[in-house]
């Protein structure tokens, strides 16, 4: 019997919560090119767990996952049409949308990091402590275009200090640990979970971790993004991707070792112990306090409105994107499927 793929229509949208029905013959899968924000690590292990366990195929999807060039670059990759979905910084998405006119080219459809894991990590022997004032006059390494560095003016505003409170030293992601370990700089910007590689080379007691959220900057971090073509022409495929990924996130929290093992299939050189520790930190930001109320993947409208206002004000943007334009929750799995079990 020739199988049929039920394509998204207005009728199909009413049943986004259920996977597509397939016959016995080989399925015609919908291809989705997905870009990570950076390289393959435990931070993004749920995507590989979903892929290995066939959750994407169960949803009628043929998902390919590529490494990224930073959480800002993901946005332009998707906007160009080369990728249909990806993982990217939501503050940068706000900034991108403010520079565009008309219908948004890219929207967030699932909030991966419920709180941005932004941090500056400094050497205590250089005088950096848990007090933000200890950064004054220091030399801090960061990549030229990365979301933690770009968000610093929001922290500076909260602290009521100038943007040039310390000196930036531009480096690339691959060299960041080296310049900190060698002492070429006093500290560096990191996603907190990305700093596990640094923690493996320096004693944690010798480092000070200054998390942006501790400075009162309440930011959502990287979100799953989708192109306008996907959200308007094939919302059922987006919904299926989110269901599969959400399922894998919950399973990664319940069994981190399985998630890291799935990731190692794609990236065999990973150190399992390091990546397990990385995921332990990552999931604290994915399942932050808000998720106890609304579940994984969603946002609080008021919090996102404040983030939009902050980004527009700090960067002097000429237009203010709407919250609804930035974050499209229409394709989220049901709230009951997104709750984290205690």
N, C-alpha and C positions, 0 to 999 in steps of 0.2 A: 504494500500500500504506500502510495507516495505520500510522504509527510508534508505537513504545511506549517509554515512559520506564521504565527499570528502577529502581524505588524502593528505597531502602535497606531491606534486611531482614537477618536474620541470615546469609543466604547471601551477600548483596551485600557485607557487611562483610568477608568473607574475600577480596574482590577490590578493596579500596580502592585498591590501587596502579595500577589500570587505569581509564582514562576510560570513561564510559558509552557504550554502542553506540546509534547513532541511525539512523533510516531517512531516506529522501529528503525526506519532507514536513517542513513547518515544525515545529521542535522546541518542545515546551512547556518553557520554561526555568524553573528554580527561582529565584525572586527572593531576593536578599540585599541588605539595606540595610547599608552599611558606613560607619562614622564614623571619620574621621581623628582624630588627637589635636589637630591645630591646622589652620592654613591650608595651602593647597597650595603646596609648595616641592619642591626637589630631594630633600629628605629622604625623601619618600614617592613618588618617581618610579616605582619598580617597579610599584606598583598601577596607575598610568595606562598604563604600557607593556603590562602584562598585558591591560588593558581594550582598548587600541587594537589590539593584535595578535590579539584575539579568543580569548585563552587561557581566559578565564572562560566564554565561550560554548561553546568546545570541550568544557568540562566540564559543559555543560548548565545553566549559571548565567546569570542576568540580574543583574549586580552594578551597583548605583548607589553612588557614592562622594560623601559629604558632608564639608564642612569641619567641624572640631571646635572645642570650646571649652576645650581643655586635656586633658592625658592622664589627669587624674583624672575629669573629667566624662564621658569615654567609658564608664567603668564603669557609671555610673548610667543612661546612655542605653541601654546593652545590657540592664541589669537590668530596666528599665522595659518592655522588649519593643518599643520603638519601632525599635531597631536589632537586627539579629541578630548582627552581628560588628563589630569595630572595633579600633583601635590604642590601647592604654592602658598606664599605668605598673603594673608588676607589684608594686612595694612597696605602692602604693595598693590594689591588688587584695587583697593579704594583709590589709591593714587593713580593707577592706570585708568580706571574708569573716569576719573575727573578730567583726564586729558582727552577723552573720547566724546563723540556726540552720537546721539541716537541710541538704539537698542544696544545694551552691553554685549560685547563680543565674548566675554568670559564671565561666568558666575561661580561662586562657591555653592556647593550642593551638599556638603557634609563637613562639619567642623572636626578635623582630625585632632589637632591640639586644642583642647578646650581652654588652655592658657598657654601663651607663648613661652617657650623654654629659654628665653633670652637671658644671658648672663655675661658679666665680665668676670674673668677669673684671673687673679693676680698673685704674685709671689709675696709671701709675708716678709721674706728677707729684704724686699724692696720697699717695705713700709705700707703695703696695701693690707687693709683689714676689712672687717665687715661694715665699716663706716664708709659711706660713699665719699666723704670729704677726703679720705686718704688717697683718692685718685688724682687729686689736684697736682698738676705739673708732671704727671707720670707719662710713660710712653706705652701706648696700647696698640697691639697689632690687630688688624682686621683685613678681610678681603675687600677689594675695591667696591664691589656691589654685593652686599649680603644684608639680610633683613635685620640682624641684630645691630649692626653698625647704623643702618638707616633709622632705626627706632631710637637711637641714643638721644636725639633732640627732645623727644617726649620725656625721657628721664630727666634731662637737664632742666626742662621746664618745671617738672615737679619739684626738683631740688632747688630751683631758683638759682641756677648757676649758668654760666655762659656755655655755648656749644663747644667752645675750644678750651674747656676746663682742663683737658689733658691733650697730649700730642698723639695724633694718629700715626701709625706706621703701617703702610699698606703692604700686604703680603698675599700669598694665595693660600687656599685652604690646606694644601698638602704641606706647606712650610710652617704653618701656625704653631704646632707643637714644638718644632725645632727651635724657633726663635725664643719661645718662652723658656724652654729647658736650658738653652745656651745662655740665657740672660741678655739677649740682644734687646729685649723689651721687658717691661715690668709686668705685663699681663696681656690678655687678649680677649676678644669677644668670642662667645661660643653659644650654640644651642647647648644647654646644660648636659643633655645626653650625649652630645658629640664630644664632650670633654673627657669621656672615659679613656680615650687614647692617651690623653695627657696624664690622667690619674694613674695609668699603668707605668708611667715613667717618672713621676714625682709623687712624693708622699702627700696624701690628702691633707695631712696636718700642716703641710708647708704652704698650702694654698688657701686663699680667701675667695669664696664664691658670692658674688653680689648679684642676686637675681633681680631682674627688672621689676617683677611684681612686688618685691619687698620695698621698692621705692614708691609704691602706690600707682604704678602704671598697669592698668587692668586691661590687657590685650589678649584677643584671640590670636592664635598662631597659624600655622599652616593648615589649610583646608583642602579637601578634595574639590577640584575645579572641573568645570565642563564647558565646552564651547557652546555658543548660542545654537549652532546647527544641531548639536546633540539634544539640548534641552527642549528645543521646539519641534524638531523633526523626528526624534526617536527617544522621547522621555522614558519609554518602557525599558530601553537598554540601559539608560542611566540608573533607573530605579533598580534594575537587576544587578548592576555593578555594585551599587550601594548595599543591597541586601547581602550579596556574597561577601563583601569586604567587612561589613558590620558583624556578620557571623564569625568571620575569621579573627576579628579584633577580640571578641568575647572569648573565643577559644584560645587565643594567644595569651590572654590574661589567666585563663584557667590552667594552661599547660605551656609555659614559655619555652621549655626545651623543645617541644614539637615545632613551634614556630621558628626557632633558631635553626633547627635541623633542616626545615624546608628552605630557609634562606641560604644555608650552606650548599644546598644542591645547586643553586645558581652562582654562588660565590664561595668556592671551596676553601679559599685562603683565610676565611674568617676564623677568629679565635672564639670558640664557643663560650668560654667563661667570660670574656670581655663583652661579647654581644648579649649574653644573659643579663649582665649588670647594666648595659646600655638600655635594654628593654625595661628593666626594673625602674629606671629613671623616667623613660619615655611614658610609661603607662600612668605615672603620677600626673602627668600633664594632660594625657588623653582623658583620663577619668578624674578630672578635677572636681572641686566641690559642687559646681553647678549641675553636673551630670546626675547627681543623686535625685534632682527634681525633674529634669526633662529628658534624661537619658543621653547616651552618646550621640555625637553628630549634630546636635541642635545648638542654638544660641539663644541668649536672652536678648530680646529686641532692644531694651534700654541700654544694655552693656555695649551692644554693637553700635547703637546710635552715638554713644559717647566716644567710641573708638573712631567712628567716621568723623565726628566733630574735631577730635584731637588731631587726626591726620590732616584734615583740611586746614586747620588753624596753624599747626606747626610748620607745614610745608607751603603755606600760602597758596593753596590751590584755588583756582578761579571758579570752580563749580563744586557742588556737594552731591555726590552720588546718593541715591536713596538706599535705605537699608534693604528694601525688597529687591532692588536691582543688584546689590552686592551679594546677598544670600538668598538662594531659592530653595525653600524647604519642601517644595511640592513632591519631590521624589524620594524623600527620606523613608526608611522602613518605619513601620508602626512603632510608636513609643514603647509598647510592651516588649518589642524585640530588641530595644536599645538600652534596656536597663542593666546595669552592672550588678551582679549578685554579690552580696556581702561574703 
